[in-house]
Structures are given as C-alpha cells and as structure tokens.
C-alpha cells in the first residue's frame, strides 16, 4: 500500500477491476462531493491501476501487494479481499464501483453499519435459480440450520466491516460455499443480539433501461443508487456526466 494512509477513519475500500462500462470515476466523484476527503483505498492489480494523475487528484490510496490463493473460486475471492483489508485496517467501509452515494452523510460509519435487510426470513424459492442465488440461499439455509435468524441482508450497499468481527467467524466454515456478506452480517447481528430492519427507501436499484435523474432520487430520500449490467449505458453516462466526471481524464 502507498504510504501516509490516514488511519483515524475507517476507509472506503473498493475492490477494482476495469470494466467495459467503468463507473469508478463517477462513484469516486460522488464520494468526494458528498464526503469530502474521507479516505478511500483501492484494492487492485498493478497492471489495472487507474492513471496516476487521477489517483493523486482524488487522494486514492492503493493496495497492489496481494494475490489470490491458488484455484480460489468467486466466493472465496471475496473473503480473501476482506482478509487483505484486515491486514491494513481495524475497520473499513466495503464499497463497490456500482454504488453511487446520493447525499451528504453526517456519520458514514453509523449509516453503513445500520442493520438493514432486503427481506425477512423466507423459505427457499421452489424454482430454478442462478448460481449466485443458489449460493445465497445455501448461505441463508446454513444459518437457519443453526437456529440463527436468516433474513436476506444482501442490499448491494456499502457495509462497515470490522476486523474483530471478521476474525470471530470460525475457520471451519467453508469460505468456498458461504457468501461473505450474508455470513458476516448474520453472524455479527446474531452475536450482538441485533434484530435487523427492512431497508425501506434507503437504496434504489435499477437493472434495465434508463436511470432516474439523480435529483429525483435525492428528493425521494434515497441514499444509495446501484445498477446492473442491463441499464442503458449511454443514458447513464449522460445522467452521471451532469454531476461527475465519467472517465479518468478529468
């Protein structure tokens, strides 16, 4: 990691790989606009680093001295990313490059540590599921089998991760089968006796078509916008470009 990292605040930690439609400049632009100089760290490979002038202008710190374990699958890789962050920080705000902050926050740590869920505990759907949904329901079932309340906590919003809580997860739990986010959150909430709340009006998800105007989402009270690959990317660039840089040249 590059030097002189401010450790007084849990950094916003983003795992980054370049994509065909790359929204990292937009996501960072919104963070800088709403949160000022809150520390941001990028976990990536040296060959995939954004341009140095952009990193410097946005005060982005980087972690490149890492590697995945041999034959790590997609699920294990997410765990390994958290373990890398844990080597450097006691706590961090896990953020993705398709999560857009819509408003200023008085206390980002408190906001993203609020125990919010997508839906309460349910039975597994009796239908064919995608690989990711299969992994999710296997993870939720793992907790239900232990009589641990297992709502769906996967909101695709930033989350505060704490090293101490991460290290309390038993080593015997299979990190190639259990999704990181629900495992971490459900275990932490259970240990602390926390009853999570439904995330009503907190985040807006768009998976196809055009994005709403960002001003309208703020007016409706949303805090986070996230999106899927099926959106109209030309329209998204146009909407984002009214507010933030859409590439690394600005």
C-alpha positions in Angstrom: 0.0 0.0 0.0 1.2 3.5 -0.7 2.5 5.5 2.3 0.9 8.1 4.6 -2.5 6.5 4.8 -4.8 8.3 7.3 -6.0 5.7 9.8 -8.2 7.8 12.0 -11.3 6.9 9.9 -12.4 3.5 8.5 -11.5 4.0 4.8 -13.9 3.3 2.0 -12.4 0.1 0.5 -13.2 -0.7 -3.1 -12.1 -3.9 -5.0 -11.5 -2.8 -8.6 -11.1 -4.4 -12.0 -11.6 -2.3 -15.1 -14.8 -3.0 -17.0 -16.2 -2.2 -20.4 -18.6 0.3 -18.7 -16.4 1.7 -16.0 -18.1 3.9 -13.4 -15.3 4.2 -10.8 -14.7 7.9 -11.7 -18.4 8.6 -11.1 -18.5 6.7 -7.8 -15.4 8.4 -6.5 -16.7 11.8 -7.8 -19.8 11.4 -5.7 -17.8 10.3 -2.6 -15.6 13.3 -2.9 -18.6 15.6 -3.5 -20.6 14.4 -0.5 -17.9 13.2 1.9 -15.0 15.4 1.2 -11.6 14.0 1.9 -12.8 10.7 3.6 -10.1 8.2 3.0 -10.5 5.9 0.0 -8.4 2.8 -0.8 -8.4 0.8 -4.0 -7.6 -3.0 -4.0 -6.4 -3.8 -7.5 -3.5 -5.2 -9.5 -0.6 -3.0 -10.6 -1.5 -3.6 -14.2 -5.0 -2.4 -13.6 -4.3 0.8 -11.7 -6.2 3.9 -12.9 -4.0 6.7 -14.2 -1.6 8.1 -11.6 -2.8 11.7 -12.0 -6.4 10.7 -11.3 -5.3 8.7 -8.2 -3.4 11.7 -6.9 -6.1 14.3 -7.7 -8.7 12.2 -5.8 -6.3 11.2 -3.0 -6.9 7.5 -3.7 -4.6 5.1 -1.8 -3.9 1.7 -3.4 -3.1 -1.9 -2.3 -1.4 -3.9 -5.0 0.9 -6.2 -3.0 -1.5 -9.2 -2.8 -2.6 -12.3 -4.7 -5.5 -14.8 -4.5 -4.9 -18.3 -3.3 -4.5 -21.0 -5.9 -7.8 -22.1 -7.5 -9.8 -19.7 -5.4 -13.4 -19.5 -6.7 -15.5 -16.4 -6.9 -16.9 -16.9 -3.4 -13.5 -17.4 -1.8 -12.0 -14.4 -3.6 -14.5 -12.0 -1.8 -13.4 -13.5 1.5 -9.7 -13.0 0.6 -10.3 -9.4 -0.3 -11.7 -8.8 3.2 -8.7 -10.6 4.7 -6.4 -8.3 2.8 -8.2 -5.2 4.0 -8.0 -6.6 7.6 -4.2 -6.7 7.3 -4.2 -3.0 6.9 -7.2 -1.6 8.9 -9.2 -2.4 12.0 -12.4 -1.4 10.2 -13.4 -0.3 6.7 -16.4 0.6 4.6 -16.8 -2.1 1.9 -17.9 -0.3 -1.2 -18.4 -1.4 -4.8 -17.8 0.5 -8.0 -21.5 0.4 -8.9 -22.8 2.0 -5.7 -23.4 5.8 -6.0 -23.8 8.0 -3.0 -26.7 10.4 -3.4 -26.4 12.7 -0.5 -24.1 14.0 2.2 -23.8 11.9 5.4 -23.2 13.3 8.9 -21.8 9.9 10.0 -21.0 7.4 7.2 -19.9 4.8 9.7 -23.2 4.8 11.5 -25.2 5.0 8.3 -23.5 1.9 6.8 -23.4 0.0 10.0 -27.2 0.2 10.4 -28.6 -3.4 10.3 -30.7 -3.2 7.2 -32.0 -6.2 5.2 -33.7 -6.8 1.8 -36.4 -9.1 3.2 -37.2 -11.1 6.3 -36.5 -14.8 6.6 -38.3 -16.8 3.9 -38.4 -20.3 2.5 -36.1 -21.0 -0.4 -37.9 -20.4 -3.7 -39.1 -23.6 -5.5 -37.7 -22.7 -8.9 -34.5 -22.8 -10.9 -32.0 -20.2 -9.6 -28.9 -18.6 -10.9 -25.5 -19.7 -9.4 -25.4 -16.6 -7.3 -28.9 -17.1 -5.9 -28.1 -20.7 -5.2 -25.1 -19.6 -3.2 -27.2 -17.0 -1.4 -29.9 -19.5 -0.4 -27.3 -22.1 0.7 -25.8 -19.5 2.9 -29.1 -18.5 4.4 -30.0 -22.2 4.9 -26.7 -22.7 6.7 -27.8 -20.2 9.4 -31.3 -21.5 9.6 -30.0 -25.0 10.3 -28.3 -23.5 13.4 -31.5 -21.8 14.5 -30.0 -18.4 13.7 -32.4 -15.9 12.2 -31.6 -15.6 8.5 -33.2 -12.8 6.6 -31.6 -11.7 3.3 -29.2 -8.9 4.1 -27.8 -8.5 0.6 -28.7 -5.0 -0.4 -25.8 -4.1 -2.6 -25.0 -1.1 -0.4 -21.8 -0.1 1.4 -21.2 -2.0 4.7 -18.9 -1.4 7.6 -16.6 -4.4 8.2 -14.7 -4.8 11.4 -11.6 -6.9 11.7 -12.6 -8.2 15.2 -15.9 -9.4 13.9 -14.3 -11.0 10.8 -11.8 -12.9 12.9 -14.6 -14.3 15.0 -16.1 -16.3 12.1 -15.0 -19.9 12.6 -12.2 -21.1 10.3 -14.2 -24.3 9.8 -16.9 -22.5 7.9 -16.5 -23.2 4.2 -15.4 -20.0 2.5 -15.8 -21.6 -0.9 -19.5 -22.1 -0.3 -20.7 -19.4 2.0 -21.1 -15.9 0.6 -19.2 -13.3 2.6 -21.7 -10.5 3.1 -24.6 -12.5 4.5 -22.3 -14.7 6.5 -20.5 -11.8 8.1 -23.7 -9.8 8.8 -25.9 -12.6 10.1 -23.1 -13.8 12.4 -22.4 -10.3 13.7 -26.1 -9.5 14.3 -26.7 -12.8 16.0 -23.7 -12.4 18.3 -24.8 -8.9 19.2 -28.5 -9.8 19.6 -29.4 -7.3 16.9 -32.8 -7.5 15.1 -32.3 -6.0 11.6 -34.7 -3.7 9.9 -36.2 -3.7 6.4 -34.3 -1.2 4.2 -37.3 0.9 3.1 -36.4 3.9 1.0 -32.6 3.6 1.6 -31.4 2.4 -1.8 -32.6 2.4 -5.3 -31.7 -0.5 -7.7 -32.0 -0.2 -11.5 -31.2 -3.3 -13.6 -32.5 -2.2 -17.0 -33.4 0.9 -19.0 -32.5 4.4 -18.1 -31.5 5.6 -14.7 -33.8 8.2 -12.9 -32.5 11.7 -12.5 -30.2 11.8 -9.5 -32.0 14.9 -8.1 -35.3 13.0 -8.1 -33.7 10.1 -6.1 -32.4 12.6 -3.5 -35.8 14.2 -3.2 -37.4 10.8 -2.6 -35.0 10.3 0.3 -32.7 7.6 -1.2 -29.1 7.4 0.0 -27.5 4.9 -2.5 -28.2 4.1 -6.2 -26.9 0.8 -7.6 -27.4 -0.6 -11.1 -26.9 -3.8 -13.2 -25.3 -4.5 -16.5 -28.6 -4.2 -18.4 -29.0 -0.5 -18.0 -28.9 1.9 -20.9 -25.2 2.8 -20.5 -25.3 5.8 -22.9 -28.1 7.3 -20.9 -26.3 6.5 -17.7 -23.2 8.3 -18.8 -25.3 11.3 -19.8 -27.0 11.5 -16.5 -23.9 10.9 -14.4 -22.0 13.4 -16.6 -24.3 16.2 -15.5 -22.8 15.8 -12.0 -19.5 14.0 -12.0 -16.5 13.1 -14.3 -17.3 10.0 -16.3 -13.7 9.0 -17.1 -10.2 9.2 -15.7 -9.1 12.2 -17.7 -10.9 14.8 -15.6 
